[in-house]
Amino acid sequence: MKALDGVDTGMKRDRETRMLRNTEAEHPAFAVVFSGVVKSGKSTVAKVLQRRYEMVRVENDMLRESSIELEEGEVYDVVADLVRSWDFDNKRLVLDASIDRSYNKILPALESSGFLVFTIKMPVPEDIDKRFDVHYPDSDPERYIEDQEQALEGLEPDFVFGENGGMRELLRKLDRKLLQ
């Protein structure tokens, strides 16, 4: 795998990890992951969870921007490596990204590291075509929708945003799990 800033990805990555917040709070291993297309609200929810539960928010975009020559898909290897080598006191993690194309890498890494995993499925926005035209004019939203559908064949979400309620209901469910 390619190195990040010249440092082997199996070693501590100071540049990537120093951007993380809440790493020193002591909490047991619990991770929130998302299934959802681009621009479906994952980051909005992740930021709320980060603040409310003192979670460490790991953003794929942050890792991608701080890494040199990272190919599409390799960011998930970096996230899996980061999880496997997690040495922070705070074991509450929210992965601010979709695991749709990488759940077979990310979930085993989390589970083998002792994390209890909570999966949130975000709905496909009704105006997905318009959002892609504005933010990703060279991308096809159908690819992301197909990735999500394929991933959900192997995933059982703990919460389906919209179907099970909105933010209030999600927070109630997480409160029962995290604030016992």
C-alpha positions in Angstrom: 0.0 0.0 0.0 1.2 3.5 -0.7 2.7 5.5 2.2 1.1 8.6 3.6 3.6 11.5 3.7 6.4 9.0 3.3 5.4 7.1 6.4 4.3 3.5 6.0 0.6 3.2 6.6 1.1 0.6 9.3 2.9 3.2 11.5 1.5 6.0 13.5 0.5 8.8 11.1 1.1 12.1 13.0 -0.3 14.3 10.3 -3.5 12.5 9.9 -4.1 11.8 13.6 -3.3 15.3 14.9 -6.4 16.5 13.0 -8.7 14.2 15.1 -10.6 15.6 18.0 -11.6 14.0 21.3 -8.9 11.4 21.2 -8.0 11.7 24.9 -11.6 11.2 26.4 -11.9 7.7 27.8 -14.7 5.7 26.3 -15.2 2.1 25.4 -15.0 0.8 21.8 -18.1 1.9 19.8 -18.2 2.9 16.2 -20.9 4.5 14.1 -20.6 3.9 10.3 -22.8 5.1 7.4 -24.3 3.7 4.3 -25.2 6.5 2.0 -24.5 8.3 -1.2 -22.5 11.5 -1.6 -24.4 14.5 -0.3 -26.9 12.5 1.7 -26.2 14.1 5.1 -23.6 11.8 6.5 -21.2 14.6 7.6 -24.1 16.6 9.2 -25.1 13.6 11.3 -21.4 12.7 12.1 -20.7 16.2 13.4 -23.7 16.1 15.7 -22.6 12.7 17.0 -19.0 13.9 17.5 -20.2 16.8 19.7 -22.9 15.0 21.6 -20.9 11.8 22.4 -17.3 13.0 22.4 -16.6 10.8 19.4 -13.5 10.9 17.3 -14.7 11.7 13.8 -12.6 10.2 11.0 -13.3 11.8 7.7 -12.3 10.0 4.5 -12.0 13.4 2.8 -9.4 14.6 5.4 -7.4 11.4 4.9 -7.6 11.7 1.2 -6.5 15.4 1.2 -3.6 14.7 3.6 -2.3 11.7 1.7 0.0 11.7 -1.3 -1.0 9.7 -4.4 -3.9 7.8 -2.7 -5.8 5.9 -5.3 -9.6 5.6 -5.1 -10.4 2.8 -2.7 -7.1 3.0 -0.9 -8.4 5.4 1.6 -10.5 2.5 3.0 -7.3 0.5 3.5 -5.9 3.5 5.4 -9.0 3.7 7.6 -8.9 0.0 8.3 -5.2 0.3 9.2 -6.0 3.3 11.4 -8.7 1.3 13.2 -6.5 -1.8 13.7 -3.8 0.4 15.2 -6.1 2.6 17.3 -4.2 3.7 20.3 -6.3 6.6 21.6 -8.0 6.5 25.0 -11.3 7.4 23.3 -12.7 4.4 21.5 -15.9 6.2 20.4 -15.5 6.6 16.7 -17.7 8.0 14.0 -16.6 7.3 10.4 -17.7 10.3 8.4 -17.9 8.4 5.1 -19.9 5.8 3.4 -18.8 2.2 3.9 -20.8 1.0 0.9 -17.8 0.1 -1.3 -15.7 -1.0 1.7 -17.8 -2.6 4.3 -16.0 -5.9 3.8 -12.7 -4.1 4.9 -14.0 -1.7 7.5 -16.4 -3.8 9.5 -14.0 -6.7 10.1 -11.3 -4.2 11.1 -13.6 -2.6 13.6 -15.0 -5.8 15.0 -11.5 -7.5 15.3 -10.4 -4.4 17.2 -13.2 -4.8 19.7 -15.6 -2.1 18.4 -19.3 -2.5 18.8 -20.6 -1.2 15.4 -23.7 0.8 14.8 -24.7 1.3 11.1 -26.9 4.2 9.9 -28.4 4.0 6.4 -28.9 7.5 4.9 -31.6 7.9 2.3 -30.8 8.8 -1.3 -31.8 12.5 -1.6 -34.7 13.2 -4.0 -32.6 15.8 -5.8 -29.5 13.6 -6.1 -29.1 14.5 -9.8 -29.1 18.2 -9.1 -26.6 17.8 -6.2 -24.3 15.9 -8.5 -24.6 18.4 -11.2 -23.5 21.1 -8.8 -20.8 19.3 -6.8 -19.7 16.4 -9.0 -20.5 17.2 -12.6 -18.3 14.5 -14.0 -19.7 11.7 -11.7 -22.7 9.5 -12.2 -25.0 9.3 -9.1 -26.2 5.8 -10.2 -22.9 4.3 -9.4 -23.2 5.4 -5.8 -26.8 4.3 -5.6 -25.8 0.8 -6.9 -22.9 0.7 -4.4 -25.4 1.4 -1.6 -27.9 -1.2 -2.8 -25.1 -3.9 -3.2 -23.7 -3.1 0.3 -27.1 -3.3 1.9 -27.4 -6.9 0.7 -24.6 -7.7 3.2 -25.4 -5.1 5.9 -28.2 -4.9 8.4 -28.5 -1.2 9.4 -29.2 -0.4 13.0 -31.0 2.8 12.0 -32.5 3.8 8.7 -32.7 7.6 8.6 -36.2 8.7 7.6 -37.8 5.3 8.0 -37.0 4.9 11.7 -37.2 8.6 12.2 -34.9 11.6 12.1 -32.2 13.0 14.3 -34.2 13.0 17.5 -35.0 9.3 17.2 -31.4 8.5 16.2 -30.1 10.3 19.3 -32.6 8.6 21.5 -31.4 5.2 20.2 -27.8 6.1 20.6 -28.4 7.6 24.1 -29.8 4.2 25.2 -26.6 2.5 23.9 -24.0 5.0 25.0 -25.3 6.9 28.0 -26.3 3.9 30.2 
